[in-house]
Every structure is written in structure tokens, then in C-alpha cells.
Amino acid sequence: MFKELAYYDGKIGSPEEVMVPFNDRSHFFGDGVYEATPAGNHVPYLVEDHLDRFYTSANALDIKIPMEKDELKKLLQDLTKQVEGNTHFVYWQVTRGLAPRDHVYSKDMVGKLWVYIRKSKMGDPNKPLKLRTHADERFEYGYIKTLNLLPAVVYSQQASDEGVSETVLHRNGIVTECAHSNVSILKNGYLISHPNDQYILRGIAKTHMIQACYRLGIPVMERPFTLEELMDADEVLVTSSSNPLTYADTIDGKPVGNKDPETRNRLADELVREYLAYTGRTTLND
């Protein structure tokens, strides 16, 4: 059993043992796409949804994944079983492949698959987040889960330096998403969430939160909302793969939300129930 597992193009070992060739295009261009999901009881959570988005991202950039979805699903399941612990972070990416540095690539190039798995924990839905806001200055390929994450690194580091959890991004006052998660709001009993367009990544956790709303009879509006609506929301909800539903109580140092904890908790309980049922666990963490 590994404490941490690394995989590259068929080679398996610890992160210190597995080497990546110098000419992998990720080194020069960040030329690839990725996915990540938690795993419980060695079962990668919602892996089918994540694989669908993975192949969609790769197709959008003309990257050829070296195996079919079912084969990759089995590989991720098998690799997760080789790592110690009961709750894991499962990450995988595909780069365009190996070639001397050149912006133009060969159309017959086949991608190189990477996997990284380590012990982890699920986020606590009862622990509030503190957020900050910043203009969304990224390029307009937000719907592709690309390796080009330097803006997210900058926004996340700024949040850490300010002692908060996340950065809420906006374009001319319209909220898009966070640096590495989605943000939605509850207002007057409605869930309001930015539509899936070129400015945001179609969050798997966000999608399942919306599906949970349908099951619970909570009406949903997928439409742009403003910074003013964010600050005036009954609840500010933040979703990501390892945090199915968390909420904020502070943005830019000002108190927000905490006006509809009943609806928020119903949603959180439903998403936790879904995770436990899928993975066969009885608790979020050990």
C-alpha cells in the first residue's frame, strides 16, 4: 500500500519515484486538462460525471486521451485501492504528449496520462467560510478544466495572505465563480446560480446541488447575479468536489448570509446523504 501514489504513462510508484520526461508539453505550455474527486472506502465519488467533463475538456483542446472512459474508470478505481486510508483525494490529468518545444503540435500526438492519489478529508459543511472578492481577469475558457491555473494560484494565495478561504470572482459586477470552487446564493427560498457558460467551469458539486434542490422542492434559477445580490443573499453557498456544500459568513470583512439556515442545512444533509450512499461510508471522515 502507498501513502501517496503517482502514475505516469503506465508507471506506478511514489511521487518521488515517478519521473516525467522533459519534453512533456505540460512543462512548456501547461498543455493539458485535469479532474479531481474525493474517494470514500476507495470509491472515487461521482467518477462518471468527472470522466464526462474530463473527456469534454480534452476534446475542446484537441487532446487525445490514451484510453476509453471505462478503462480509465477502472484504472482510477484500482489505483485508489492501493493507497492507505479510507478517504482520499484522487487527481488525474492528461497532457498533449511528448515533443520538442514548439507551439504547433502534431495532430497524431497521443496524450500522456497522470494520476495522483493521497489521503484526504471531506470539507465540514458546518464550518463557515470567509471570502473576498476580486475582478475576474482570467481568459474566456473557464468551461475547460485546463492546467493553466496561474490566475487561480494568484487569487488563492491572496486569499490565504488575507486570512480568508476563497476569492469570489466577478466581471463588471456580475459574479462568476471562485478561484477553485463555484458560488451560488439562496434568496427568498430560491437557489440562484450562474449559468454554465464560457466564464465558469461546470461544477460537478454545483450540478448535484441543483439536482438536490429539485429533489427537495427548492426552486432553482440559473441566471447571472450581481455582487450586490451576493452581499444581500440569505445564504452564500460554496461548492467543490471535496466540499459538496459549505457556506460563507463573511465577504470582504462584512457579515453575509445566515438568514436561511434551515434550507441550507436541508441541502447540506441531502448532499452528505448522496456521498455516503455512493461510497458506502457511514460518516464523512474517520
N, C-alpha and C positions, 0 to 999 in steps of 0.2 A: 504493500500500500504506500502511496505517495503522500507526503504532507502538502505538496503542491505539484501539479502535473503540467508539463508542457508538451506540445505536439507540433511538429512542423513537417509537412510533406511526407508523412508515414513514419517519422522518427518520434519516439516517446522517451521522456526522461524528466528530470527535474529542470526548472528554468535555467539553472546554471550549466546543465549538461547539453541542452538542445541548442545548436548553433544555427543561425540564419545566414545564408550566402550573402556576400557583399552586394551582389548585383540584383537582389530583390528590389523591385521598384518602390516598395514601401519606404526604403531608405532615402531615395532621392525625391519622391513626389508625394508620399503618403497615398500611393495609388492603390486603394482598396476600400473595402466596406467591412462592417463588423456587426455582431449581435452579442447580446448578453442576457442571461436569465438566472434567477436563483434556482437551486435544486433542493428538494427535501426528500429524505430517505433515498438519496441517489437517483431521484427522478427529476430531470430538468423540467421546470414549470412552464406550461404553455409553449412547449418546444415547437409544436406545429405552427403556431402563429408567428413565432420568431423566425422559423425557417422560411415561411412565406415572404416575410419582409426582407430577409437576407437575400433571397433569390431575386426579389423585385429590385432591391438596391443594386445588386451586381448587374442585372440586365440593363438598368438605366445608365450604367457606365461602360457597358460592353465588356464586362469582366466574365470570364468563363470559369465557373466553379468546377473543380475536377471530379465531382461525384454528384449523383442524383440525391434528391431530398431524403428518400427513405434510407439510403446508405449513410448519409451524413447524420440523420437522426439516430441510427443505431450506433454509429461511432461515438456520438456525444453521450449516449446512454452508457455505453461500455466504458468509456474513459472516466465518467463520473464515478462509476463503481470502484475505480482503482484509487480513489482519494479518501484519506481518513476523514471521519466526521459524519454528521447527519444532515448538515445544512451547508450548501456550497454556493459559490459564485462561479458560473460557467460562462466563459467568454470564447468566442470564435471569430475569426476574420479570414478573408481571402484577399490576397494581393494579386495584381495582374500577372505577375510571374517574374522570371529572371531574364535580364537583358542588360547590355551596357547602357549607360545613361544616355537617353535620347527622349525628347518629349513625345515624338511619334513612336507608336508601338506596332508590332507585327499583329495582324488580325488573327493569326492562328496560335497566338500565345495562350497557354493554359495556366490558370491561376494556381497559386500556392496556398494551401490551407493551413491555418494556425489554430491551436486551441490552448486555452489556459484555464485551469481549474484549481480553486483553493477553498479552504473552509471559510465560511462567512456567516452572517446573521441577517435575518429579515428586519426591516425597519419597524419601529414601535409606533403603531397608529395612534397611541395615546400621548405621544411626546410632541408638543407643538414646535414648529419651525420659526426661525426668524429669517426674513427675506430682505433683499434690497432690490432696487430697480436700476436698469441701465438701458440705454438705446441699443437696439439690435443692429449691430454693424456687420453681421455675417453676410456671406454671399447667398444668393437665392436658390440654393439647392438643399434647403432644410429638410425636404422629404426623403433625402437619401442618407442612409446611416454611414457616412463616409469616415475614413480615418483622419481626415483633415480637421482636427479638433483644437487647433491652437486658440481660436476665439473662446471656446468653452473652457480651456485651461486658464486663460486670462480672467474670464468672468468668475470662475470658481475660486481662483487664487485671491481675487479682490474680495469676494465674499468671505473667505477664510481670514484675510487680513483685517476685515471689519468685524469679525466675530459672529457672522451670521451663516446660515446653512446654504443658501442658494441665491442666485441672481434671476429676477424676473425681467425678461427682455420685452421691449416694445418698439414698434415702428410708428413714429409720429403719433404717439399716444395710444396706439392700438396694441394691446398685449398679445404676444405671440406664444412664447413658451419660456422655460427656464434654461439655464446653461446645460443641464443634463437631466431634465425632467419636464413634464407637462404641468400646466397650472390651469385650473378651472375654478368656477365660483358657484356658490349656491345663493340665490336671491328669491325671496318670496315663494319658496318651495320648489323653484326651478333650478336645474343644473344648467349652467351656461358654459360652453366650451368652444374654443376657437376651432373653426372647421379645418379639416385636413387639406391644406393647400401647400404651395411651394415654400412657405415660410416656416413650417413646423414639421417635425417628424411625427408620423402617425404612431402615437404611443400605444403599445400593446396593453399596458396597465390602464391607460385612459380609455381605450376601446372597451375593456372589460368592466370598467367603472360605469360607462354608459349602458352597457348591457345589464349590469346590476340595477341601474336606475329603472330600466324597463321592467325587470322582474319585480321590483319593489313599488312600482306605480309612481315613481318620481318623474315628472315631465322633464324633457331634455330639449334645449335649444342649442344647436351648433351654429354659432354666429360669432363674429368678432365682438370683443368687448374692450372698453377703454380702461385706462389707469384709474379714472375717477370711479368707474364701476367696481374695479378691483378693491379700491380702498373702502368703498361703501358696502361691500358684499356682506351677506350674513355669515358666510364661511368661505375661506380661501383654501382650496384643495390642491395638493401637490401629489402627483403620481409618477412612479417609475417602476422598473421591473422588480427591484429589490425592496421597494416601498409601495405596496399596492395602493395605499391611501394614507397620506399624512395631511396635516393642516397647519396653517400659519396663524400666529397670534400677533406678529409684528412685521411691518414693512417700512423700511426707511426710518426705523425708530418710532413709528406710530402704531398704536394698537389697532388691530383689524379683527374682523370675524367674531367667533364665539357667540353668535346670536341664534344659531340653529343647531346646537349640539345633538339634538335628537335625530335629525335627518342625517347629519354627518356620521353619527355612531351607527345608525342602521346600515349605511353604505359600507362603513369600515367592517362591521360584523359580517356582512354578506361577502365581501371580498376575501376576508380571512377564511370564511367557511369554504369558499371556492378553492383557495390554495390548499387547505387541509384535505379536502376531498380529492383533489387532483394528485397530491403527493402521498396521501395515506398517512400523513403526520397527525398528531393529536394536539400539538402546540406549535406556535410559530418558530420558537427556538428552544434549544435544550435548557 
